[in-house]
Amino acid sequence: MLETPHAIVGAVIVSKIPNPIISLPLAFASHFVLDMVPHWNPHLNTEIRNKGKISSTTTLIVAADVLLAIISGVAISSLSLPDTTHAGFVLMGAFSGVLPDVVEAPYFFLGWKTKAIEKWLSFQKSIQSDTTPFAGLMTQVATVLASIWWVIGG
């Protein structure tokens, strides 16, 4: 799944469940649940294996997605203001939602091919539920819309 839905769901969980001892682990765990939902995202490992590197198009998609995830996390956390403590926890929730993928970034973008990251990648791949780009993007749009509804109206 792209980073933006992970960040939004993580932030919304912490926004709606104010106890960070409960909500931050739930935000982290939501990452794995969302990866089991049929989705589409660029396949970095496949590109490296087939082309020897990540394409510029994929790099652009990843960069735009990360930027949108950051903006989304900040926007959702700002809804908690003026309670800066809660807003900070909401922002941590957004980060917790993407953390499992952040662990992979050095492997793909810095060439750190460690056994630990390779095991992590293998685990992450084992829970992925891929589908076509259209269907996979629609499940992510639905996830984002449901999360926004929950945070502002639910």
Chimera marker file (.cmm) of the C-alpha trace (Angstrom):
<marker_set name="trace">
<marker id="1" x="0.000" y="0.000" z="0.000" r="1" g="1" b="0" radius="0.5"/>
<marker id="2" x="1.159" y="3.541" z="-0.592" r="1" g="1" b="0" radius="0.5"/>
<marker id="3" x="2.449" y="5.504" z="2.410" r="1" g="1" b="0" radius="0.5"/>
<marker id="4" x="-0.344" y="8.081" z="2.442" r="1" g="1" b="0" radius="0.5"/>
<marker id="5" x="-3.135" y="5.684" z="3.506" r="1" g="1" b="0" radius="0.5"/>
<marker id="6" x="-0.843" y="4.156" z="6.140" r="1" g="1" b="0" radius="0.5"/>
<marker id="7" x="-0.036" y="7.617" z="7.546" r="1" g="1" b="0" radius="0.5"/>
<marker id="8" x="-3.653" y="8.757" z="7.506" r="1" g="1" b="0" radius="0.5"/>
<marker id="9" x="-4.975" y="5.621" z="9.208" r="1" g="1" b="0" radius="0.5"/>
<marker id="10" x="-2.215" y="5.763" z="11.837" r="1" g="1" b="0" radius="0.5"/>
<marker id="11" x="-2.923" y="9.432" z="12.559" r="1" g="1" b="0" radius="0.5"/>
<marker id="12" x="-6.678" y="8.906" z="12.718" r="1" g="1" b="0" radius="0.5"/>
<marker id="13" x="-6.346" y="5.978" z="15.122" r="1" g="1" b="0" radius="0.5"/>
<marker id="14" x="-4.338" y="8.117" z="17.542" r="1" g="1" b="0" radius="0.5"/>
<marker id="15" x="-6.674" y="11.063" z="16.991" r="1" g="1" b="0" radius="0.5"/>
<marker id="16" x="-9.700" y="8.987" z="17.982" r="1" g="1" b="0" radius="0.5"/>
<marker id="17" x="-8.062" y="6.890" z="20.724" r="1" g="1" b="0" radius="0.5"/>
<marker id="18" x="-6.291" y="9.458" z="22.904" r="1" g="1" b="0" radius="0.5"/>
<marker id="19" x="-4.366" y="6.985" z="25.071" r="1" g="1" b="0" radius="0.5"/>
<marker id="20" x="-1.011" y="6.659" z="23.246" r="1" g="1" b="0" radius="0.5"/>
<marker id="21" x="-0.146" y="3.452" z="25.094" r="1" g="1" b="0" radius="0.5"/>
<marker id="22" x="-3.044" y="1.860" z="23.218" r="1" g="1" b="0" radius="0.5"/>
<marker id="23" x="-3.261" y="3.938" z="20.054" r="1" g="1" b="0" radius="0.5"/>
<marker id="24" x="0.391" y="4.043" z="18.950" r="1" g="1" b="0" radius="0.5"/>
<marker id="25" x="0.758" y="0.235" z="18.857" r="1" g="1" b="0" radius="0.5"/>
<marker id="26" x="-2.602" y="0.068" z="17.051" r="1" g="1" b="0" radius="0.5"/>
<marker id="27" x="-1.364" y="2.613" z="14.497" r="1" g="1" b="0" radius="0.5"/>
<marker id="28" x="1.743" y="0.475" z="13.949" r="1" g="1" b="0" radius="0.5"/>
<marker id="29" x="-0.316" y="-2.734" z="13.683" r="1" g="1" b="0" radius="0.5"/>
<marker id="30" x="-2.698" y="-1.090" z="11.216" r="1" g="1" b="0" radius="0.5"/>
<marker id="31" x="0.130" y="-1.118" z="8.683" r="1" g="1" b="0" radius="0.5"/>
<marker id="32" x="0.092" y="-4.907" z="8.488" r="1" g="1" b="0" radius="0.5"/>
<marker id="33" x="-3.706" y="-5.102" z="8.327" r="1" g="1" b="0" radius="0.5"/>
<marker id="34" x="-3.786" y="-2.574" z="5.476" r="1" g="1" b="0" radius="0.5"/>
<marker id="35" x="-1.113" y="-4.471" z="3.568" r="1" g="1" b="0" radius="0.5"/>
<marker id="36" x="-3.444" y="-7.488" z="3.579" r="1" g="1" b="0" radius="0.5"/>
<marker id="37" x="-6.139" y="-5.463" z="1.788" r="1" g="1" b="0" radius="0.5"/>
<marker id="38" x="-5.827" y="-5.812" z="-1.997" r="1" g="1" b="0" radius="0.5"/>
<marker id="39" x="-3.866" y="-2.781" z="-3.164" r="1" g="1" b="0" radius="0.5"/>
<marker id="40" x="-1.353" y="-1.477" z="-5.675" r="1" g="1" b="0" radius="0.5"/>
<marker id="41" x="1.984" y="0.191" z="-5.122" r="1" g="1" b="0" radius="0.5"/>
<marker id="42" x="5.245" y="0.375" z="-7.057" r="1" g="1" b="0" radius="0.5"/>
<marker id="43" x="7.251" y="-2.842" z="-6.748" r="1" g="1" b="0" radius="0.5"/>
<marker id="44" x="10.716" y="-1.573" z="-5.885" r="1" g="1" b="0" radius="0.5"/>
<marker id="45" x="12.277" y="-5.005" z="-5.472" r="1" g="1" b="0" radius="0.5"/>
<marker id="46" x="10.968" y="-6.166" z="-8.857" r="1" g="1" b="0" radius="0.5"/>
<marker id="47" x="12.341" y="-3.059" z="-10.568" r="1" g="1" b="0" radius="0.5"/>
<marker id="48" x="15.761" y="-3.543" z="-8.983" r="1" g="1" b="0" radius="0.5"/>
<marker id="49" x="15.776" y="-7.225" z="-9.940" r="1" g="1" b="0" radius="0.5"/>
<marker id="50" x="14.599" y="-6.630" z="-13.532" r="1" g="1" b="0" radius="0.5"/>
<marker id="51" x="16.175" y="-3.270" z="-14.366" r="1" g="1" b="0" radius="0.5"/>
<marker id="52" x="19.029" y="-3.026" z="-11.877" r="1" g="1" b="0" radius="0.5"/>
<marker id="53" x="17.596" y="0.120" z="-10.306" r="1" g="1" b="0" radius="0.5"/>
<marker id="54" x="14.413" y="1.914" z="-9.353" r="1" g="1" b="0" radius="0.5"/>
<marker id="55" x="13.000" y="3.864" z="-12.299" r="1" g="1" b="0" radius="0.5"/>
<marker id="56" x="12.727" y="7.635" z="-12.222" r="1" g="1" b="0" radius="0.5"/>
<marker id="57" x="8.935" y="7.320" z="-12.550" r="1" g="1" b="0" radius="0.5"/>
<marker id="58" x="8.760" y="5.102" z="-9.479" r="1" g="1" b="0" radius="0.5"/>
<marker id="59" x="11.096" y="7.419" z="-7.572" r="1" g="1" b="0" radius="0.5"/>
<marker id="60" x="8.776" y="10.316" z="-8.410" r="1" g="1" b="0" radius="0.5"/>
<marker id="61" x="5.709" y="8.326" z="-7.284" r="1" g="1" b="0" radius="0.5"/>
<marker id="62" x="7.424" y="7.400" z="-4.010" r="1" g="1" b="0" radius="0.5"/>
<marker id="63" x="8.572" y="10.992" z="-3.378" r="1" g="1" b="0" radius="0.5"/>
<marker id="64" x="5.110" y="12.425" z="-4.089" r="1" g="1" b="0" radius="0.5"/>
<marker id="65" x="3.499" y="9.782" z="-1.879" r="1" g="1" b="0" radius="0.5"/>
<marker id="66" x="5.885" y="10.470" z="1.005" r="1" g="1" b="0" radius="0.5"/>
<marker id="67" x="5.264" y="14.220" z="0.701" r="1" g="1" b="0" radius="0.5"/>
<marker id="68" x="1.491" y="13.671" z="0.690" r="1" g="1" b="0" radius="0.5"/>
<marker id="69" x="1.809" y="11.338" z="3.703" r="1" g="1" b="0" radius="0.5"/>
<marker id="70" x="3.726" y="14.014" z="5.635" r="1" g="1" b="0" radius="0.5"/>
<marker id="71" x="1.230" y="16.730" z="4.691" r="1" g="1" b="0" radius="0.5"/>
<marker id="72" x="-1.675" y="14.450" z="5.656" r="1" g="1" b="0" radius="0.5"/>
<marker id="73" x="-0.143" y="13.575" z="9.017" r="1" g="1" b="0" radius="0.5"/>
<marker id="74" x="0.495" y="17.239" z="9.818" r="1" g="1" b="0" radius="0.5"/>
<marker id="75" x="-3.029" y="18.210" z="8.716" r="1" g="1" b="0" radius="0.5"/>
<marker id="76" x="-4.685" y="15.537" z="10.843" r="1" g="1" b="0" radius="0.5"/>
<marker id="77" x="-2.503" y="16.337" z="13.846" r="1" g="1" b="0" radius="0.5"/>
<marker id="78" x="-3.385" y="20.030" z="13.506" r="1" g="1" b="0" radius="0.5"/>
<marker id="79" x="-7.020" y="19.111" z="14.190" r="1" g="1" b="0" radius="0.5"/>
<marker id="80" x="-5.922" y="18.354" z="17.768" r="1" g="1" b="0" radius="0.5"/>
<marker id="81" x="-4.602" y="21.864" z="18.352" r="1" g="1" b="0" radius="0.5"/>
<marker id="82" x="-4.347" y="23.722" z="20.661" r="1" g="1" b="0" radius="0.5"/>
<marker id="83" x="-3.583" y="20.486" z="22.541" r="1" g="1" b="0" radius="0.5"/>
<marker id="84" x="0.024" y="20.251" z="21.349" r="1" g="1" b="0" radius="0.5"/>
<marker id="85" x="0.694" y="17.062" z="23.293" r="1" g="1" b="0" radius="0.5"/>
<marker id="86" x="-2.142" y="15.220" z="21.577" r="1" g="1" b="0" radius="0.5"/>
<marker id="87" x="-1.212" y="16.763" z="18.222" r="1" g="1" b="0" radius="0.5"/>
<marker id="88" x="2.317" y="15.416" z="18.716" r="1" g="1" b="0" radius="0.5"/>
<marker id="89" x="0.970" y="11.959" z="19.474" r="1" g="1" b="0" radius="0.5"/>
<marker id="90" x="-1.238" y="12.095" z="16.366" r="1" g="1" b="0" radius="0.5"/>
<marker id="91" x="1.826" y="12.948" z="14.289" r="1" g="1" b="0" radius="0.5"/>
<marker id="92" x="3.625" y="10.011" z="15.932" r="1" g="1" b="0" radius="0.5"/>
<marker id="93" x="0.631" y="7.873" z="14.926" r="1" g="1" b="0" radius="0.5"/>
<marker id="94" x="1.133" y="8.849" z="11.294" r="1" g="1" b="0" radius="0.5"/>
<marker id="95" x="4.787" y="7.870" z="11.581" r="1" g="1" b="0" radius="0.5"/>
<marker id="96" x="3.894" y="4.614" z="13.357" r="1" g="1" b="0" radius="0.5"/>
<marker id="97" x="1.594" y="3.737" z="10.467" r="1" g="1" b="0" radius="0.5"/>
<marker id="98" x="4.430" y="4.021" z="7.938" r="1" g="1" b="0" radius="0.5"/>
<marker id="99" x="7.280" y="2.773" z="10.147" r="1" g="1" b="0" radius="0.5"/>
<marker id="100" x="7.310" y="-0.784" z="8.740" r="1" g="1" b="0" radius="0.5"/>
<marker id="101" x="8.027" y="0.666" z="5.290" r="1" g="1" b="0" radius="0.5"/>
<marker id="102" x="10.504" y="3.251" z="6.591" r="1" g="1" b="0" radius="0.5"/>
<marker id="103" x="12.635" y="0.334" z="7.790" r="1" g="1" b="0" radius="0.5"/>
<marker id="104" x="12.897" y="-0.779" z="4.140" r="1" g="1" b="0" radius="0.5"/>
<marker id="105" x="14.025" y="2.587" z="2.740" r="1" g="1" b="0" radius="0.5"/>
<marker id="106" x="17.777" y="2.121" z="3.360" r="1" g="1" b="0" radius="0.5"/>
<marker id="107" x="17.670" y="-1.172" z="1.454" r="1" g="1" b="0" radius="0.5"/>
<marker id="108" x="16.103" y="0.368" z="-1.635" r="1" g="1" b="0" radius="0.5"/>
<marker id="109" x="17.505" y="3.874" z="-1.650" r="1" g="1" b="0" radius="0.5"/>
<marker id="110" x="20.889" y="3.549" z="0.078" r="1" g="1" b="0" radius="0.5"/>
<marker id="111" x="21.828" y="0.027" z="-0.984" r="1" g="1" b="0" radius="0.5"/>
<marker id="112" x="22.042" y="-1.314" z="2.578" r="1" g="1" b="0" radius="0.5"/>
<marker id="113" x="21.501" y="-5.013" z="1.806" r="1" g="1" b="0" radius="0.5"/>
<marker id="114" x="21.557" y="-6.414" z="5.339" r="1" g="1" b="0" radius="0.5"/>
<marker id="115" x="20.195" y="-9.817" z="6.373" r="1" g="1" b="0" radius="0.5"/>
<marker id="116" x="17.863" y="-8.153" z="8.875" r="1" g="1" b="0" radius="0.5"/>
<marker id="117" x="16.278" y="-5.911" z="6.246" r="1" g="1" b="0" radius="0.5"/>
<marker id="118" x="16.087" y="-8.813" z="3.778" r="1" g="1" b="0" radius="0.5"/>
<marker id="119" x="14.195" y="-10.877" z="6.382" r="1" g="1" b="0" radius="0.5"/>
<marker id="120" x="11.921" y="-7.907" z="7.027" r="1" g="1" b="0" radius="0.5"/>
<marker id="121" x="11.277" y="-7.536" z="3.277" r="1" g="1" b="0" radius="0.5"/>
<marker id="122" x="10.450" y="-11.230" z="3.030" r="1" g="1" b="0" radius="0.5"/>
<marker id="123" x="7.934" y="-10.923" z="5.864" r="1" g="1" b="0" radius="0.5"/>
<marker id="124" x="6.376" y="-7.792" z="4.370" r="1" g="1" b="0" radius="0.5"/>
<marker id="125" x="6.106" y="-9.482" z="0.963" r="1" g="1" b="0" radius="0.5"/>
<marker id="126" x="4.396" y="-12.509" z="2.543" r="1" g="1" b="0" radius="0.5"/>
<marker id="127" x="1.462" y="-10.409" z="3.788" r="1" g="1" b="0" radius="0.5"/>
<marker id="128" x="0.998" y="-8.210" z="0.703" r="1" g="1" b="0" radius="0.5"/>
<marker id="129" x="-2.212" y="-8.535" z="-1.269" r="1" g="1" b="0" radius="0.5"/>
<marker id="130" x="-1.532" y="-7.069" z="-4.701" r="1" g="1" b="0" radius="0.5"/>
<marker id="131" x="-4.091" y="-6.322" z="-7.377" r="1" g="1" b="0" radius="0.5"/>
<marker id="132" x="-4.376" y="-4.250" z="-10.540" r="1" g="1" b="0" radius="0.5"/>
<marker id="133" x="-3.449" y="-0.561" z="-10.372" r="1" g="1" b="0" radius="0.5"/>
<marker id="134" x="-7.059" y="0.641" z="-10.766" r="1" g="1" b="0" radius="0.5"/>
<marker id="135" x="-8.587" y="-1.720" z="-8.190" r="1" g="1" b="0" radius="0.5"/>
<marker id="136" x="-5.625" y="-1.268" z="-5.864" r="1" g="1" b="0" radius="0.5"/>
<marker id="137" x="-5.797" y="2.502" z="-5.963" r="1" g="1" b="0" radius="0.5"/>
<marker id="138" x="-9.566" y="2.407" z="-5.400" r="1" g="1" b="0" radius="0.5"/>
<marker id="139" x="-9.154" y="0.377" z="-2.193" r="1" g="1" b="0" radius="0.5"/>
<marker id="140" x="-6.671" y="2.987" z="-1.007" r="1" g="1" b="0" radius="0.5"/>
<marker id="141" x="-8.992" y="5.873" z="-1.897" r="1" g="1" b="0" radius="0.5"/>
<marker id="142" x="-11.779" y="4.104" z="0.020" r="1" g="1" b="0" radius="0.5"/>
<marker id="143" x="-9.438" y="3.635" z="2.998" r="1" g="1" b="0" radius="0.5"/>
<marker id="144" x="-8.494" y="7.319" z="2.981" r="1" g="1" b="0" radius="0.5"/>
<marker id="145" x="-12.115" y="8.476" z="2.620" r="1" g="1" b="0" radius="0.5"/>
<marker id="146" x="-13.293" y="6.190" z="5.450" r="1" g="1" b="0" radius="0.5"/>
<marker id="147" x="-10.493" y="7.507" z="7.661" r="1" g="1" b="0" radius="0.5"/>
<marker id="148" x="-11.322" y="11.128" z="6.879" r="1" g="1" b="0" radius="0.5"/>
<marker id="149" x="-14.990" y="10.447" z="7.603" r="1" g="1" b="0" radius="0.5"/>
<marker id="150" x="-14.031" y="8.850" z="10.926" r="1" g="1" b="0" radius="0.5"/>
<marker id="151" x="-11.838" y="11.758" z="12.001" r="1" g="1" b="0" radius="0.5"/>
<marker id="152" x="-14.197" y="14.579" z="11.022" r="1" g="1" b="0" radius="0.5"/>
<marker id="153" x="-17.632" y="13.059" z="11.285" r="1" g="1" b="0" radius="0.5"/>
<marker id="154" x="-17.567" y="9.636" z="12.859" r="1" g="1" b="0" radius="0.5"/>
<link id1="1" id2="2" r="1" g="1" b="0" radius="0.2"/>
<link id1="2" id2="3" r="1" g="1" b="0" radius="0.2"/>
<link id1="3" id2="4" r="1" g="1" b="0" radius="0.2"/>
<link id1="4" id2="5" r="1" g="1" b="0" radius="0.2"/>
<link id1="5" id2="6" r="1" g="1" b="0" radius="0.2"/>
<link id1="6" id2="7" r="1" g="1" b="0" radius="0.2"/>
<link id1="7" id2="8" r="1" g="1" b="0" radius="0.2"/>
<link id1="8" id2="9" r="1" g="1" b="0" radius="0.2"/>
<link id1="9" id2="10" r="1" g="1" b="0" radius="0.2"/>
<link id1="10" id2="11" r="1" g="1" b="0" radius="0.2"/>
<link id1="11" id2="12" r="1" g="1" b="0" radius="0.2"/>
<link id1="12" id2="13" r="1" g="1" b="0" radius="0.2"/>
<link id1="13" id2="14" r="1" g="1" b="0" radius="0.2"/>
<link id1="14" id2="15" r="1" g="1" b="0" radius="0.2"/>
<link id1="15" id2="16" r="1" g="1" b="0" radius="0.2"/>
<link id1="16" id2="17" r="1" g="1" b="0" radius="0.2"/>
<link id1="17" id2="18" r="1" g="1" b="0" radius="0.2"/>
<link id1="18" id2="19" r="1" g="1" b="0" radius="0.2"/>
<link id1="19" id2="20" r="1" g="1" b="0" radius="0.2"/>
<link id1="20" id2="21" r="1" g="1" b="0" radius="0.2"/>
<link id1="21" id2="22" r="1" g="1" b="0" radius="0.2"/>
<link id1="22" id2="23" r="1" g="1" b="0" radius="0.2"/>
<link id1="23" id2="24" r="1" g="1" b="0" radius="0.2"/>
<link id1="24" id2="25" r="1" g="1" b="0" radius="0.2"/>
<link id1="25" id2="26" r="1" g="1" b="0" radius="0.2"/>
<link id1="26" id2="27" r="1" g="1" b="0" radius="0.2"/>
<link id1="27" id2="28" r="1" g="1" b="0" radius="0.2"/>
<link id1="28" id2="29" r="1" g="1" b="0" radius="0.2"/>
<link id1="29" id2="30" r="1" g="1" b="0" radius="0.2"/>
<link id1="30" id2="31" r="1" g="1" b="0" radius="0.2"/>
<link id1="31" id2="32" r="1" g="1" b="0" radius="0.2"/>
<link id1="32" id2="33" r="1" g="1" b="0" radius="0.2"/>
<link id1="33" id2="34" r="1" g="1" b="0" radius="0.2"/>
<link id1="34" id2="35" r="1" g="1" b="0" radius="0.2"/>
<link id1="35" id2="36" r="1" g="1" b="0" radius="0.2"/>
<link id1="36" id2="37" r="1" g="1" b="0" radius="0.2"/>
<link id1="37" id2="38" r="1" g="1" b="0" radius="0.2"/>
<link id1="38" id2="39" r="1" g="1" b="0" radius="0.2"/>
<link id1="39" id2="40" r="1" g="1" b="0" radius="0.2"/>
<link id1="40" id2="41" r="1" g="1" b="0" radius="0.2"/>
<link id1="41" id2="42" r="1" g="1" b="0" radius="0.2"/>
<link id1="42" id2="43" r="1" g="1" b="0" radius="0.2"/>
<link id1="43" id2="44" r="1" g="1" b="0" radius="0.2"/>
<link id1="44" id2="45" r="1" g="1" b="0" radius="0.2"/>
<link id1="45" id2="46" r="1" g="1" b="0" radius="0.2"/>
<link id1="46" id2="47" r="1" g="1" b="0" radius="0.2"/>
<link id1="47" id2="48" r="1" g="1" b="0" radius="0.2"/>
<link id1="48" id2="49" r="1" g="1" b="0" radius="0.2"/>
<link id1="49" id2="50" r="1" g="1" b="0" radius="0.2"/>
<link id1="50" id2="51" r="1" g="1" b="0" radius="0.2"/>
<link id1="51" id2="52" r="1" g="1" b="0" radius="0.2"/>
<link id1="52" id2="53" r="1" g="1" b="0" radius="0.2"/>
<link id1="53" id2="54" r="1" g="1" b="0" radius="0.2"/>
<link id1="54" id2="55" r="1" g="1" b="0" radius="0.2"/>
<link id1="55" id2="56" r="1" g="1" b="0" radius="0.2"/>
<link id1="56" id2="57" r="1" g="1" b="0" radius="0.2"/>
<link id1="57" id2="58" r="1" g="1" b="0" radius="0.2"/>
<link id1="58" id2="59" r="1" g="1" b="0" radius="0.2"/>
<link id1="59" id2="60" r="1" g="1" b="0" radius="0.2"/>
<link id1="60" id2="61" r="1" g="1" b="0" radius="0.2"/>
<link id1="61" id2="62" r="1" g="1" b="0" radius="0.2"/>
<link id1="62" id2="63" r="1" g="1" b="0" radius="0.2"/>
<link id1="63" id2="64" r="1" g="1" b="0" radius="0.2"/>
<link id1="64" id2="65" r="1" g="1" b="0" radius="0.2"/>
<link id1="65" id2="66" r="1" g="1" b="0" radius="0.2"/>
<link id1="66" id2="67" r="1" g="1" b="0" radius="0.2"/>
<link id1="67" id2="68" r="1" g="1" b="0" radius="0.2"/>
<link id1="68" id2="69" r="1" g="1" b="0" radius="0.2"/>
<link id1="69" id2="70" r="1" g="1" b="0" radius="0.2"/>
<link id1="70" id2="71" r="1" g="1" b="0" radius="0.2"/>
<link id1="71" id2="72" r="1" g="1" b="0" radius="0.2"/>
<link id1="72" id2="73" r="1" g="1" b="0" radius="0.2"/>
<link id1="73" id2="74" r="1" g="1" b="0" radius="0.2"/>
<link id1="74" id2="75" r="1" g="1" b="0" radius="0.2"/>
<link id1="75" id2="76" r="1" g="1" b="0" radius="0.2"/>
<link id1="76" id2="77" r="1" g="1" b="0" radius="0.2"/>
<link id1="77" id2="78" r="1" g="1" b="0" radius="0.2"/>
<link id1="78" id2="79" r="1" g="1" b="0" radius="0.2"/>
<link id1="79" id2="80" r="1" g="1" b="0" radius="0.2"/>
<link id1="80" id2="81" r="1" g="1" b="0" radius="0.2"/>
<link id1="81" id2="82" r="1" g="1" b="0" radius="0.2"/>
<link id1="82" id2="83" r="1" g="1" b="0" radius="0.2"/>
<link id1="83" id2="84" r="1" g="1" b="0" radius="0.2"/>
<link id1="84" id2="85" r="1" g="1" b="0" radius="0.2"/>
<link id1="85" id2="86" r="1" g="1" b="0" radius="0.2"/>
<link id1="86" id2="87" r="1" g="1" b="0" radius="0.2"/>
<link id1="87" id2="88" r="1" g="1" b="0" radius="0.2"/>
<link id1="88" id2="89" r="1" g="1" b="0" radius="0.2"/>
<link id1="89" id2="90" r="1" g="1" b="0" radius="0.2"/>
<link id1="90" id2="91" r="1" g="1" b="0" radius="0.2"/>
<link id1="91" id2="92" r="1" g="1" b="0" radius="0.2"/>
<link id1="92" id2="93" r="1" g="1" b="0" radius="0.2"/>
<link id1="93" id2="94" r="1" g="1" b="0" radius="0.2"/>
<link id1="94" id2="95" r="1" g="1" b="0" radius="0.2"/>
<link id1="95" id2="96" r="1" g="1" b="0" radius="0.2"/>
<link id1="96" id2="97" r="1" g="1" b="0" radius="0.2"/>
<link id1="97" id2="98" r="1" g="1" b="0" radius="0.2"/>
<link id1="98" id2="99" r="1" g="1" b="0" radius="0.2"/>
<link id1="99" id2="100" r="1" g="1" b="0" radius="0.2"/>
<link id1="100" id2="101" r="1" g="1" b="0" radius="0.2"/>
<link id1="101" id2="102" r="1" g="1" b="0" radius="0.2"/>
<link id1="102" id2="103" r="1" g="1" b="0" radius="0.2"/>
<link id1="103" id2="104" r="1" g="1" b="0" radius="0.2"/>
<link id1="104" id2="105" r="1" g="1" b="0" radius="0.2"/>
<link id1="105" id2="106" r="1" g="1" b="0" radius="0.2"/>
<link id1="106" id2="107" r="1" g="1" b="0" radius="0.2"/>
<link id1="107" id2="108" r="1" g="1" b="0" radius="0.2"/>
<link id1="108" id2="109" r="1" g="1" b="0" radius="0.2"/>
<link id1="109" id2="110" r="1" g="1" b="0" radius="0.2"/>
<link id1="110" id2="111" r="1" g="1" b="0" radius="0.2"/>
<link id1="111" id2="112" r="1" g="1" b="0" radius="0.2"/>
<link id1="112" id2="113" r="1" g="1" b="0" radius="0.2"/>
<link id1="113" id2="114" r="1" g="1" b="0" radius="0.2"/>
<link id1="114" id2="115" r="1" g="1" b="0" radius="0.2"/>
<link id1="115" id2="116" r="1" g="1" b="0" radius="0.2"/>
<link id1="116" id2="117" r="1" g="1" b="0" radius="0.2"/>
<link id1="117" id2="118" r="1" g="1" b="0" radius="0.2"/>
<link id1="118" id2="119" r="1" g="1" b="0" radius="0.2"/>
<link id1="119" id2="120" r="1" g="1" b="0" radius="0.2"/>
<link id1="120" id2="121" r="1" g="1" b="0" radius="0.2"/>
<link id1="121" id2="122" r="1" g="1" b="0" radius="0.2"/>
<link id1="122" id2="123" r="1" g="1" b="0" radius="0.2"/>
<link id1="123" id2="124" r="1" g="1" b="0" radius="0.2"/>
<link id1="124" id2="125" r="1" g="1" b="0" radius="0.2"/>
<link id1="125" id2="126" r="1" g="1" b="0" radius="0.2"/>
<link id1="126" id2="127" r="1" g="1" b="0" radius="0.2"/>
<link id1="127" id2="128" r="1" g="1" b="0" radius="0.2"/>
<link id1="128" id2="129" r="1" g="1" b="0" radius="0.2"/>
<link id1="129" id2="130" r="1" g="1" b="0" radius="0.2"/>
<link id1="130" id2="131" r="1" g="1" b="0" radius="0.2"/>
<link id1="131" id2="132" r="1" g="1" b="0" radius="0.2"/>
<link id1="132" id2="133" r="1" g="1" b="0" radius="0.2"/>
<link id1="133" id2="134" r="1" g="1" b="0" radius="0.2"/>
<link id1="134" id2="135" r="1" g="1" b="0" radius="0.2"/>
<link id1="135" id2="136" r="1" g="1" b="0" radius="0.2"/>
<link id1="136" id2="137" r="1" g="1" b="0" radius="0.2"/>
<link id1="137" id2="138" r="1" g="1" b="0" radius="0.2"/>
<link id1="138" id2="139" r="1" g="1" b="0" radius="0.2"/>
<link id1="139" id2="140" r="1" g="1" b="0" radius="0.2"/>
<link id1="140" id2="141" r="1" g="1" b="0" radius="0.2"/>
<link id1="141" id2="142" r="1" g="1" b="0" radius="0.2"/>
<link id1="142" id2="143" r="1" g="1" b="0" radius="0.2"/>
<link id1="143" id2="144" r="1" g="1" b="0" radius="0.2"/>
<link id1="144" id2="145" r="1" g="1" b="0" radius="0.2"/>
<link id1="145" id2="146" r="1" g="1" b="0" radius="0.2"/>
<link id1="146" id2="147" r="1" g="1" b="0" radius="0.2"/>
<link id1="147" id2="148" r="1" g="1" b="0" radius="0.2"/>
<link id1="148" id2="149" r="1" g="1" b="0" radius="0.2"/>
<link id1="149" id2="150" r="1" g="1" b="0" radius="0.2"/>
<link id1="150" id2="151" r="1" g="1" b="0" radius="0.2"/>
<link id1="151" id2="152" r="1" g="1" b="0" radius="0.2"/>
<link id1="152" id2="153" r="1" g="1" b="0" radius="0.2"/>
<link id1="153" id2="154" r="1" g="1" b="0" radius="0.2"/>
</marker_set>
